[in-house]
């Protein structure tokens, strides 16, 4: 599936994988976010932390009617306020997709899959 964007110069088709990758990269800029978690089943109660090359595997982009919905599975850092981190991720993803791709995201659903201790070096 892909999202179609019409401009006065023509038609632009953006795949859901591209949207997911942009969403993942923009979310990683948020303070308190350790990384993306896999959408697949949690193994032994521990969410799998995805590397930078696999960010889109923790994100699902879907269309329901005329609405664009982004589901993000994240892991937050210990000691951060989860609600603030989730809100920052939602705002950053909506803003970035609007500015870079020109698409309006109706909902950014954040699923916190785990909390990890962040090593400060």
C-alpha positions in Angstrom: 0.0 0.0 0.0 1.1 3.6 -0.5 -0.1 7.1 0.0 -0.8 9.3 -3.0 0.1 13.0 -2.8 -1.1 15.3 -5.5 0.8 18.5 -6.4 0.4 20.9 -9.2 3.4 19.2 -10.9 2.0 15.7 -10.8 1.3 12.7 -8.6 3.6 11.4 -5.8 3.3 7.9 -4.5 4.9 7.3 -1.0 5.1 3.7 0.2 4.1 2.8 3.8 7.7 1.6 4.4 9.0 5.1 3.6 6.5 6.7 6.0 7.4 4.2 8.7 11.1 4.9 8.3 10.6 8.6 8.5 8.4 8.2 11.5 11.0 6.0 13.2 13.9 8.4 12.5 12.0 11.4 13.7 10.9 9.6 16.9 14.5 8.7 17.8 15.2 12.4 18.2 12.9 12.5 21.2 14.4 12.6 24.7 13.6 9.5 26.8 13.1 7.1 23.8 15.6 4.2 23.9 14.4 2.7 20.6 11.7 0.9 18.7 10.3 -2.5 19.8 9.3 -5.3 17.4 5.6 -5.5 16.6 5.9 -9.3 16.9 5.2 -11.2 20.1 7.3 -10.3 23.1 9.7 -13.1 24.0 9.9 -14.1 27.7 8.3 -10.8 28.7 11.2 -8.8 27.2 10.6 -6.6 24.2 13.2 -6.9 21.4 15.0 -3.6 20.9 15.4 -2.9 17.1 18.5 -1.4 15.6 18.5 1.8 13.5 18.4 -0.2 10.3 15.2 -2.0 11.4 13.2 1.0 12.9 10.3 0.5 10.5 9.7 -3.0 11.9 8.3 -1.4 15.1 5.9 0.8 13.1 2.7 0.1 11.3 1.2 2.6 8.8 -2.4 2.0 7.8 -5.3 3.8 6.2 -8.8 3.4 7.5 -11.2 5.2 5.2 -9.7 8.7 4.6 -7.6 8.6 7.9 -3.9 7.8 8.1 -2.9 6.0 11.3 0.6 5.3 12.5 1.1 2.7 15.3 4.5 2.9 17.0 5.9 0.3 19.4 8.6 1.9 21.6 10.9 1.3 24.5 11.4 4.2 26.9 14.3 5.0 29.2 14.1 4.3 32.9 13.4 7.5 35.0 11.6 9.4 32.3 7.9 10.2 32.5 6.3 7.8 30.0 3.3 10.0 29.2 5.6 12.9 28.3 7.8 10.7 26.1 4.8 9.3 24.3 3.3 12.8 23.7 6.6 14.1 22.4 6.8 11.1 20.0 3.3 11.7 18.7 3.9 15.5 18.2 7.3 15.0 16.5 6.1 12.3 14.1 3.0 14.2 13.1 5.1 17.4 12.5 7.9 15.6 10.6 5.6 13.7 8.3 3.7 16.9 7.5 6.8 18.9 6.8 8.8 16.3 4.9 6.1 14.4 3.0 3.2 16.8 3.1 0.7 14.3 4.5 -1.6 14.8 7.5 -1.5 12.0 10.0 -4.8 11.7 11.9 -3.5 9.4 14.7 -0.2 8.4 16.1 -0.8 5.5 18.5 2.1 4.8 20.9 2.5 1.4 22.5 5.1 1.3 25.2 6.6 -2.2 25.1 9.2 -1.8 27.7 11.5 0.3 29.9 15.3 0.1 29.7 18.1 1.5 31.8 20.0 4.0 29.7 23.7 4.0 30.0 25.1 7.5 30.2 28.6 7.8 28.9 
